[in-house]
Every structure is written in C-alpha cells, then in structure tokens.
C-alpha cells in the first residue's frame, strides 16, 4: 500500500488519503508527507471487541463521507468487509483486494460476509491466477483483475557482488513458515562453512523464537544460525547472502521471494497454493519444490550450496524475470484498473 500510495500521489491532479484503522495502526514503511493519513482517535480494544468493531465501522463511514473520494481501494481479506459495510447506501466505487492464501477459510461468518458483500464492490483485485481460479469457484463477480505485488528493483547492477556463504529466510516466526524444518534441513546438509540467517519476529502470540533457538542448540549448529529479529531495512542481507530459502506453506504473494530475486539471489521455495509459482520457474531462476517434500528441498539446497555457477546463473535469470513485477508496472496496473 505504501508503494501504491506514493506512486498515485505523484500523478498530476491526484490526492491520496490513507485510512489506517487496524488494531495497531503502525506505519512500518515510509509514507510521503503529502499523503493525508487518517486514524481513529480511539484504541481498538480486544476486551470489548464488539464495541470497538462498531466504533470502527462508524469511524470508517464518517471518514469516507468526509473525504468524498472518487475511488476507494481496500486491502485485507477481513478488513474489506469492514469497508464494504461502512459504505452501504453511499454510492462510492470501492475496489477490494484479498492478500492471503486464496483457499483459506476465514470462518463461516466472514466467508458469508465476503460472499454477500464482494459482489457490491466495483472490482476485485487478486494476486495470482491461481487465486482467480479458486475465487471463481466460490464467489461471483464480473470485474476481476490479477495483479501481483510491486517489487522494488535495485538500480545498481550487483551481478559481481561478493557474497558470503549464507542462506537467508525472511518471514514472521509462525508455524506456517516452518523455520524449524529449514533449520533441521540445514543441519542435515552439514556444510560447516555455511550459515543460516533467519529474519523475523514472534507473531500471532505463538512465541516460536525461543523454541527455534533451542532447536539450533539441540542440533549443535547454534554457531551457524543467526536470528536477526525484526529488520526495517534488509537490503544489505539480500545483497550479502548467496541463497534465499522459503519454507512457507501458506501465502498470497510473498514479496520476499520477489525482493530476493531482484537482488540476484537464487530462490528455493515450496510450491504452496499461491504465489511462488507466479515468480519461480523451476530449474531456471530457482527451485520450486512440491509442498512438504523436505527431502527434495534439502537436495536442492545442497545443490545450490555446492555450485557457485548454478547460484550465479539462477540469480541472473531471477533478476531479469522479476522485472514484470516492478513497482512502476504494478502501480500502473492498479491505477488503470481502479480509474477505468
């Protein structure tokens, strides 16, 4: 959203309002100063969730009426329902985009809301062709666009950069990312001159960091595994690593894969329901591994670790193929769809 908001706001005659109404309302990525940000004056309190939800709906409705926008673009499979409910009867054109695993149920209540509310949207934006196929089986709408996420493409040519012998993974420390399996595979590959770098933090109240650190000690590889925690700027890690490994089993469109490819890294990832297959051509710019096939994943990882030439060739191919998801191209696609 920060990429889109910044791009739209640079267009002649366009004014962008960014409405943040989630639980934390954190601004993690930089937002241009001339974008107008709106936040509720109250905290979303889970202890009185129903009351906070109703207050949020009224905040949205009042704020949208005050802005009086030409178009509304909403992100988030749960939050899209909020927006569509809040504008009932107001006559605004709203476009919604789901951002997670496309076949994931949100629970009967939210699934029902989505089935009833999404047809009221002017258009729907999905991240992958797989998502569109799944969506068409579940819902109904005549105006659907498939647009991937914008990937920042470095201006520098890093083909000859000196990289250290490290495998990088970026992702929240949650069960569906399977960092524990990656640690176990790294231990079995047994390359003492390599290290594994895990970027991410505990999320969804799962508190996995402690268990992962303990696992590295049990496998006697704690000196080879580095936990960086939350990182606001990870460009230097993409630029210094040699391989990007991604063991997630649930995705919508994993930006980290695109960012790694844009930095010239060969990528090995599971072919989960949606996302990796849109970017990775198996054997050309990375390895796309059948979901939960840890033996094949481990073999691919070892193959990359043992061949600098393979890493270099896949990295070069990845940098070229990921250009179709450049910020400029993706932002144009979004803008053209919502203003058509």
SVG drawing of the C-alpha trace seen along z (x, -y; Angstrom):
<svg xmlns="http://www.w3.org/2000/svg" viewBox="-28 -18 62 55">
<polyline fill="none" stroke="black" stroke-width="0.4" points="0.0,0.0 2.9,-2.4 4.2,-1.8 0.8,-2.4 0.0,-5.4 3.4,-7.0 3.1,-6.3 -0.5,-7.5 0.2,-10.7 2.9,-11.7 0.4,-11.7 -1.0,-15.1 -4.3,-16.0 -4.4,-13.0 -4.8,-13.4 -4.3,-10.3 -5.9,-9.7 -4.6,-6.7 -7.1,-5.4 -5.5,-3.2 -7.9,-1.6 -6.5,1.8 -5.5,2.8 -2.0,1.2 -2.2,-1.3 1.5,-1.1 3.2,-2.9 6.0,-0.5 7.1,-1.7 7.8,-5.3 4.9,-7.3 5.4,-10.6 4.5,-13.6 1.9,-15.0 -0.3,-11.8 -3.1,-12.6 -3.3,-9.9 -6.5,-9.3 -6.5,-7.2 -9.3,-6.6 -8.9,-8.7 -9.7,-5.6 -7.8,-2.3 -9.2,1.0 -9.6,2.9 -10.0,6.7 -11.6,6.9 -14.6,5.0 -14.1,6.3 -17.8,5.8 -17.9,2.2 -14.5,1.5 -15.8,3.0 -18.9,0.9 -16.9,-2.2 -14.5,-1.4 -17.4,-1.0 -18.8,-4.4 -15.3,-5.9 -14.9,-4.5 -18.2,-5.7 -17.8,-9.2 -14.2,-9.5 -15.1,-8.3 -18.0,-10.7 -15.7,-13.5 -13.1,-12.6 -15.7,-12.1 -13.4,-10.0 -13.7,-9.3 -12.4,-5.7 -11.8,-3.5 -9.1,-0.9 -9.3,1.6 -6.7,4.2 -7.1,7.2 -9.5,10.1 -11.0,9.3 -10.9,5.6 -12.5,5.4 -15.8,6.5 -15.5,3.5 -15.1,1.1 -18.0,2.5 -20.3,2.5 -19.3,-1.1 -20.3,-2.5 -23.6,-0.7 -26.0,-3.3 -23.3,-5.9 -22.8,-5.1 -19.0,-5.1 -17.0,-2.9 -14.9,-0.5 -12.3,1.9 -11.2,4.7 -8.1,6.9 -7.5,10.1 -3.9,10.6 -3.6,14.1 -3.8,17.8 -6.8,17.8 -8.4,21.0 -8.2,20.2 -11.5,20.0 -12.0,17.0 -14.6,18.8 -18.3,19.2 -19.3,15.7 -16.6,13.8 -16.9,16.3 -20.6,15.5 -20.0,11.7 -17.5,11.9 -19.9,13.9 -22.6,11.4 -20.6,8.2 -17.9,8.7 -20.5,8.5 -21.2,5.0 -17.6,3.9 -16.9,2.2 -13.9,4.5 -11.8,7.2 -8.0,7.4 -6.4,10.8 -2.6,11.5 -2.3,14.7 -4.1,16.6 -4.5,19.5 -6.3,17.1 -8.7,16.1 -9.5,19.8 -10.2,20.5 -12.2,17.3 -14.5,18.0 -15.5,21.3 -16.5,19.7 -17.9,16.3 -19.4,14.3 -18.1,11.1 -17.7,9.9 -14.8,7.4 -11.7,9.2 -8.1,8.3 -5.0,10.3 -2.2,8.0 0.9,9.1 2.7,7.1 5.1,4.3 8.7,5.4 11.4,2.7 14.1,3.3 17.6,2.1 19.1,-0.5 22.6,1.0 24.0,4.0 25.0,6.4 25.9,9.4 29.6,9.3 28.9,8.6 31.0,10.6 28.6,12.7 29.1,14.7 28.2,18.3 24.8,17.8 21.2,18.9 18.7,16.3 15.0,16.6 12.7,13.7 9.3,14.2 7.4,13.9 8.2,16.7 4.9,18.5 4.1,22.2 3.1,21.9 6.6,20.5 8.2,23.8 11.6,22.2 12.1,25.3 12.1,27.5 14.6,25.3 16.9,25.4 16.6,29.2 17.4,29.4 20.3,27.1 21.7,29.3 21.4,32.4 23.1,30.8 26.0,30.3 28.1,27.6 30.2,26.2 31.4,23.2 27.8,22.0 25.5,20.2 21.7,19.7 20.2,16.3 16.6,16.0 14.9,12.6 11.7,12.3 9.9,11.9 7.4,13.7 3.8,13.1 0.2,14.3 1.2,14.9 3.0,18.1 6.3,17.3 8.4,19.5 11.8,17.7 12.7,19.5 11.9,22.9 13.9,22.2 16.9,21.1 16.7,24.2 16.4,26.4 19.7,25.0 21.4,25.9 20.0,29.4 21.3,29.9 24.7,28.4 24.5,25.7 23.8,22.6 27.1,21.1 25.9,21.4 22.4,19.9 21.8,16.2 18.4,14.7 18.2,11.1 14.7,10.3 12.7,7.6 14.5,5.6 13.3,2.4 15.9,2.5 17.0,5.9 18.5,4.8 22.1,5.4 21.1,9.0 19.7,9.7 22.9,8.2 25.3,10.3 23.6,13.7 24.1,16.4 20.7,18.3 17.2,17.5 15.2,20.3 11.5,20.1 9.7,22.9 6.3,21.3 3.2,23.4 0.6,20.6 1.0,17.5 -0.9,15.0 2.0,13.4 5.3,13.5 7.1,10.2 10.3,11.6 10.7,14.0 10.5,11.2 12.8,9.0 15.4,11.8 15.2,12.4 15.5,8.7 18.7,8.7 20.1,11.5 19.5,14.4 18.6,17.9 15.4,18.9 14.3,22.3 10.7,22.4 7.7,24.7 5.0,24.6 2.3,23.6 -1.2,22.8 -0.5,19.4 2.4,17.1 5.8,18.8 4.8,20.4 4.0,16.9 7.7,16.0 9.8,19.1 10.4,21.2 11.8,24.4 15.3,25.0 15.7,21.7 15.6,19.0 15.3,21.2 13.8,24.4 10.1,24.9 9.6,27.8 6.4,29.8 4.8,28.8 6.2,30.6 8.7,32.6 11.6,31.9 13.9,34.5 13.8,32.7 14.0,29.3 17.1,30.4 18.7,31.8 18.0,28.6 19.5,26.5 22.6,28.7 22.9,28.4 22.9,24.6 25.4,24.6 27.8,26.7 27.6,24.8 28.6,21.2 27.9,21.2 24.3,22.5 23.7,19.8 25.1,17.1 23.0,18.2 19.8,18.6 20.4,15.2 20.9,13.5 17.7,15.2 15.7,14.2 16.7,10.5 15.5,10.5 12.3,12.4 11.1,10.4 11.1,7.1 7.5,7.8 6.6,7.1 8.5,3.7 6.8,1.0 6.2,-1.1 4.4,1.7 2.3,2.9 1.3,-0.6 0.2,-1.4 -1.9,1.8 -3.6,0.9 -4.2,-2.7 -5.6,-1.8 -7.9,0.8 -9.4,-1.4 -9.8,-4.5 -11.1,-2.8"/>
</svg>
